[in-house]
Amino acid sequence: MRYIIVISGPVAVGKSALADELLQRFSSHRISTRQLLIDTGCPNERDALIEAGKRLDAETEGRWVRDGIARYVAEHERKDVILVDAVRTAPQIAHLRETYRERLVHAHVTAPFEVIKKRYEDRGSTADTGMTYDQVRADPTEAGVWSLEATADRVVVNHNREPASLLALAVTGLGLFPGAAVPLIDVIVSGQYGSEGKGHICAHIATEYGMLVRVGGPNAGHQVADPRYNYRQLPSGTQSNPDAKILIAAGSTISPTRILREIAECGAAQRIVIDEQAMVIEEADIEFESRDGGLGTIGSTKQGAGSALARKILNRGKTPMLGGMVRLAQDHPDLTPFVGSVGLELERAYCSGTHVMLEGTQGTGLSIHHGHYPNVTARETTAAGCLADAGIAPSRVRRVVMVMRRYPIRVGGESGPMGIEIDFETVSKRSGVPLDEILKTEVGSVSGNQRRIAEFDWEQLRRSSVLNGATDIALSFSDYISVDNRKAQHFDQLTAETREFIASVEAVANAPVSLISTRFAKPGVIDRRDWR
């Protein structure tokens, strides 16, 4: 437990609005002084409760609140906040402060007298109590509540403010909301056209994080070796780290059928949060992208992600401009059990110092703004785009890991330019990897089509490093340099050609090659990181 927050304030001032918001935002438990009185055997009736409170104040000099909350505090010690709603006398607060010292925060809620009086009358309290507001305030205990403002740690004026604003004012400086940005986020992106092996890298480092975040949509599959799985919606470390919180960001596009299948197969139901504003892909989106002469001419996987994003942009008015009305994750009945605010989850991570991995999809060369238009995807695929989709500030980034493969690939067909194309036979002859194995590997994880392959593009490496602000390079498919690299467990066991290639990559990218994939297996990554 970090704090015991006790609330005071006049009748009808709006203490419950503050209390409800606090309970919603933080790991907290509410103790009502009404319940403390009922615990003593008092009937749950207004007049009886008032009289019991006055009697206990007189008999215990206000200690009854402190003594009454003790067992609840012990039961909920793991919560960040214990909320006491509400205290009404200075002695009650004094005894609480004597016991809990710096952990006690007294928040007093106030408002102009006429405002409170009108609220009391508008909510029908006169009829319920048989007393006017002036009569209520004339009670000595209630009259004394107004003076508690003088000794409160926080005074919050509840007038022309939403509950969230009350909370922001009430707990500022306590560390319950994030303070100055601390770099806790590592971003994993691809520097080419996708299929660089991000899934393999993400699974390798996933255990180092308390949260795994994914952006993008089901149009990109990330393969993991152990346990073998093709992740199209969930982060690639979902099964590698069964303790991590799983977050699907607001900028994502969701295939309900696919994500529900992955949640079930990966056992993620109890730890996933799908952002309420993530976009739902409808069957009509897939049909739209599959029309003859449409996106198939640019090598699209036609999973409906682009159409869904277009509708999210165009259909903000009352009448849809493209297809049907927008449906967000919060609007889909099958997704609602998993829906929440990814922003709030991230803020909790910032406050607790939890490290977060943000996994991008596709590749920098497919960026809608920086790729070879029109042979691009429907979103911004650079680190900056991934951060925007996730709602993460750049100042919170610790590392940007850019994954590069020895030979870049693109989806088969008319998928766009990619430098100097070669064939798979050439790769096989150079590396010693059997041709049939390469052909089996180089098939789209979503499209199922044979890929195209090209020589390594050094200008692409340089440019992608600049666009992403790469702090580290992860080199994948090092066995395409030499099949002998599959035996390597340490850097010095790699072939001389491979080490020379890595040195050139580091020089052009101006970043160390910190991770090297030698084979598609759980131990198939040489880890050279020295992250602090």
N, C-alpha and C positions, 0 to 999 in steps of 0.2 A: 504493500500500500504506500502510495506516494503522498496523498493528501486526504485529510478529512475536511470537506467543504461544508460549512454550516450556513444555511440561508436564513435570513430574517427579513421582515418587511410587514407593512400593514396588511390587514384584510383587504382583498380585492386588488392588490397592487400588481399581481401577475407573477408571483413566485413560482407557480407551477410551470409557467412557460419556460422559465430559466431552467428549472429542474428537469423537465422533460427533454429539453435540448441537450443538456449535459449527459443524461442517461443514453441518449441516442448516439452521441459522438464519441464517448470514451468508455473504456472498460470500467464500469462503475456499479455500485449497489446503493439503492436508496433506502434510508431508514426514516420512517415517518414518526414524529413524536406522538401522533395519534395511536400508532401501533404500540409504542412504548407504554402508553396509558392503558391500552387494552390488555397488554401483557400483565399488568398489575391486577387485573380482574375487573376493570372499569367497563360498564356497558358501552357499546358503540353508539352512543347517543350524544348529540351536540351538547346539551346542557350538562349532562353527567361528565363528559370529557373536560369541559371548561372548569367545572368545580374540582375535578380530580387533579387537574394541572395546578390550580391555585393551592390546593391542599398540599400537594407534594412540594411545591415551591417553598411553602412555609415550613414544612416538616424537615426538608433536607437542604434548605437554603440553595435550591437549584441543582443539587448534585444528582437528582434522579435521571436527568438526561444523560449525563456522562456515564452513570452506572448502568443505565438501561441499554446503551448502545454497545457496551463492552463485548457481549457475546456475538453480536452481529459483526462487529469489527474483526473478531477472531475468525469467524466463519468465512469472511470475505477478504482475508488479508492479501490475497493475490490480485485483487482489483487495484487499478490505478487510483480510483477515487471512491471514497465512502461519502455519500451525500446525506446530510441530516436536514430534513425538511419538516418543520422549521423550528428555530429557537425564538423565544419571546422575551427573555429577560437577561439583563447584564450578568447576574450570578450564574445562570446556565452557561453562558459563554465563557465566563472566567474559569469555571471548573473544567470545562473542556480544554481550554488553553493550557491550564496548569498540567493536565495529563498528557496532551498530545503536542504541546509546544510548537515548534516550527512547522510541524505537519498540519496544523490547524489553520484553515483560511476561513475567515468570516466575511461572507458576501451579503451586503444589505441591499435590498431592492426598494426603490422609492419612486415616487412620481408626484406631480402637483396634486394638492388636496382635491381640487375640483375634478381632476381627471379620475382619481381613485373613486370618488363619490359617484361619479357617473357610471363607472364600470360596475360598481356594486348594485346600482339601481337597474342598469341594463341587463344584468344577468339574473335578475329576479330574486336577489338575495333578501330583499325586504319581506317578500311573501314567504320565503323559506324560513327565515329566522323570526319573523314578527317584529323586527327592529329596524329602524331607519339607520342610515350610516352614521348620523350624528350620535345616535344612541350607542352604537357599537364602539365608536371612538371614545366615548365618555368612560368606558370601562377602564379602570386604572392600569391593568396589564396591557391592554391594547394601546392606550395613550403612551405608555412607556416604550412601546415598540419603536415609535418614531424617533426616540432619542438614541437608539442603538446605532444610528448612522454615524454618530460621533466617534465611536470606537471600532468601527468596521475596518477590515483590511481592504475591502473593495466596496465601493458604493456605485450601484448601477441604476441609472434613471430609466425606467420603463415607460417611455412616452415617445411615440412615433418611431418605434424600433421593432424590428422583427426579432424573434427569439434567438436566431443565430448571432445577431449583433449583440444582444445581451450577453450571450456566452463569451463572445470574443472579448468584450470588455471585462467580464468577470474573472476570466482565468489568464489574462495576458501576463506574460512574464513567469508563469509557473512551469513552463516547459511541457505543458500538455499539448500545445500546438507547436509546430516546428519553429525553431528560431533561425539563426543564421545558417545559410546553406552549408552542409557538410557533404563532401563527395562520397556518396555511398552507392552510386549507380554505375554498373558496368554495362556498356552497350555492345552487342554483338551484331555486326552487319556483314554483308558480302560486298566485295569490291568489283565483281564482274557482272555476270548476267544471271546469277542464281545458281543453285545446285553446286555450290562450292564446298558443302559439307558442314554447314553451320550446326546442324543437329548433332553431329558427332562431337564437335567442339563444345557445344552447350552442355551436352550430357556429361562430358568429362569434368567440367568445372561446377556443375549444378549444386553439388553438396556444400559449396562455400557460401550459399545464399539462403536467406530466410524467405525471400519472395522471388518468384519467377514470373515475368510479365511477357506477354506476347501481343504483338500488333499484327496487322494484315488480315488475311482471310484464308479460305480453304483452297485457294488457287496455287498454294505453294506447299509441297510436302517436305518435311525435314526428317531424314532417316536416322535412326539410332540403332546401334548394334546389339546392346544388351541392357534391358530386354529388347529384342528386335521389334521396332515399331515405326510406323510412318505417321508422324505428327503433322496434321494439317490445320489444327486450330489451337491445341494446347502447346505450352512451352515444351521444348525437347527434353528438358530435365525433369519432367513431371514424375516419371517412375524412377529416375535415378536418385531423386531426393524426395522421399515420401513424406517428409516433414515440412516441406516448403509450402507457403501459401501460393496459390495459383491465381493469377490475375489476367483477365482478358480486357484489353484497354478500350476506351471509348471510341477510338478511331478505327476499331476493327470492324470487319464484316463477318456475320455469323451465318453459317449454315446450321439451322437447328438440328437437323438429322445427324449431321457429321459431328457436331460438338457434343451432343448428348451421347452418341456412341463412344466417343473418346473419353468422356467423363466416366462412363460406366466401365469401360475396358481398363482404364488406368486407375480406377479407385479414387477419383478426385472429388467426389460429391461433397465431402465434408470440409474441403479446404479451398474451393474455387469461388471466385467472385467475378461475375461477368458484369462489366459496367452497364449501367442502366441505359446509357445512350449509344451503345454499340448498335450497328445497323444490321437488321435481319435481311438475309437474302431470300427472296421468294422464288418459287418455281418459274414465275413469269420472267424473272431476271435471267435465269439460265436459258430459257427459250429465246429470249430477246438476243442474247449473245450468240446463239447457235444458228441464227438465220443465215441463209446462203448469201455469200458476198459480204458478210459482216466481219466480226473480229477474227474469224478463222484465217483471214488473209494476212494477218500480222502475227500469227503464231500464238494467239491467245489460248489459254486452257479452257476458256468458256465456262467458268464456274459461277458466273453471275455477280462476281464481286464488283466489277466495274459498273455494271448497270445499277446495282444497288447504291453505290456511291453517287452515281449521277442523279438518281432519284432523291437521295438525301439532300443534295444541293438544290435541285430544281423544284422539288415538291414541297417547298416551305409555305406556299400560299394555301388558300382554302380549296382551290381546284388543282388537282395534279396536272403537271405539264408533261410528265413522262410516266407511263405505266400507272400502277395503283398507288394508293396512299402509303406513306412511309410507316413502317412498323419497327420500332426500336426494341431492344431486348426486354425492356420493362413492360412492353405491350404483348409479349408472346407468352401464352399460358404455360408452355412447357419449359420456358427458360426462367420464369419468375422465381422458382425456389433458389436459384443461384445468382440472382441479380442483386447488385449493391453498388456502392460508390467506390470505384478504384482509386479515386482521388483521396478519399478518407483513409483507405488502406495504406496508401503510400505515405500519407502524413503520419500515420502510426509508426511506419517503418523509420521515417526520419527522426521521430522523437525517441525511438528506442535504439537507434544506431544500427538498425538491421540492414545488411547489405542486400541489394536488389540487382538481379540480372534482367536486362531488357533485351529481348530477342527480336531482331528485325526479320523481315522476310524478303525473298527475291534478291535482287542485286542492284548495286549502284548504277550499273549500265542500263537498267530498266526504269530508272527514275522518270516520272512523267515530265519533269522539268529539265533534267540534265542528261537524259538518255537520248538515243537516236529516234526522235519522233518521226513517224507515228508508231514505230516498233517498240513501244514502251508499255508499262503497266499503268494502272489507274490511280496510283498513289505515289507519294514521295518516299523513296526507299533509302535515302541517306540517314545517317545517325540523327541529323536534325529533324527529319520527317518522322522518324520513329519516336523521338522524344516528344514531338508535338502531338502525335497520335495518342501517346500514353499520358500526356499531361505532366511531363517532368521538365523542370527547369534545367537549362544547360549547366548552370553553376553547381548542380548536384552530381555531375558526372565525374567519376574517378578515372575510368579507362574506356577507350573505344577500341575494341578488337575487330579488325577487318580481316575477314577470311578470304584467302586467295587460293585458287587451285592451279596446279602446274600448267594445265591446258584449259583455257576457258571453254565453256560449252553454251549453246543456246538450244531452245526447243527446235525440233526438226521442222522442216518446211520453210515458209516465207516469214521467218521470225526476225529478220533484220541483219544489218552488217555486224561483223565481229572480227575485223582484221584479216589476217592471212589464214584462210581455212586450209586444213589438212584432213587426212582420213585416219580412221582408227588403225588401219594397218601400219601407218607410219609410227603411231604411238606405240604399238605393240613391238615393232622392230627396235625402236630406240630403248624401250624400257625392259623388254623381256617378259612383260605380262602377256599371257596368252590372249589372242585376238577374241576368241569366243567369250572369254571372261569379261573383256572390255565391252564388247557388244551387249552382253547381258547387264552390265552395270550402267551403261550410258543410255538408259531409257527413262523418259520423264516419269517422275513419281506420281504425278497427277494425270498428265496427258496420255502416258503409255507409249508415246512416240519415240522413235530413235532420235537421238540428239545429233547436233552438229558440233564440230570441234575445231579449234584454231590454235595457232601458235600463241605463246604468251605475249601479251601486249604491255610493254614497259611504260608507254605513255598512259595507258589505262591505269596501271598501278600508281603512277605518280599523281595523276589527276584525282583518282578515287581517294588516295590518302589525304589530299588537300581538302576535298569535299567533305570527308567524314571526320577530319581531324584525328586520324588514326594514331593511337599511342602504342599499339601492338599489332603485329601481323600474325595470323594463324595460317600456316601453309598446309593445304590438304593435298591429297593424292601425290605424296612424295614418291610412292611406288611407281608412278608414271615416269619418274626420272630413271629409277632403277628398281626392279623387283627385289633386289637385294636389300633395299631399305626396309622391307617388311620384317627383317630379322633384327633391325636396330632397336635398342632400348635406351640408348643414350646418343647424344649429338655426335660424339666422336666415332660412333659406329655407322653413321651414314656414309654413303659413298663420297669420294672427293668431289665428284661432279655436283652432287647435291649440296654439299657445304659451300661450294663456289656459287651455286645458284642462290642460296640463302643470303650469302654476303652481298650479292648484287641487289637482291630484293630489299635488304635493309638499307643499302645506300640510296636507292631510288625513292623508297617510301619514307626515308628518314625516321624509321621506327624499327625496333627489334622484332625479329621473328621469334616470338615467345612460345608458340605452340606449333608442333609439327605432327601431322597425321601420317602415320606410316602404313596403316592397314585399317580396314573396317572391322574393328574389334575393340572391346572395352579397354584393354591395355595398349591399344594402338595409337597412343599419343605421347610424344616426347614433350615434356613440360619444362621449359627453361625460364619460367616467370620468376621475377623477383619483385613482386608487387608489395608496396607499402602504403 
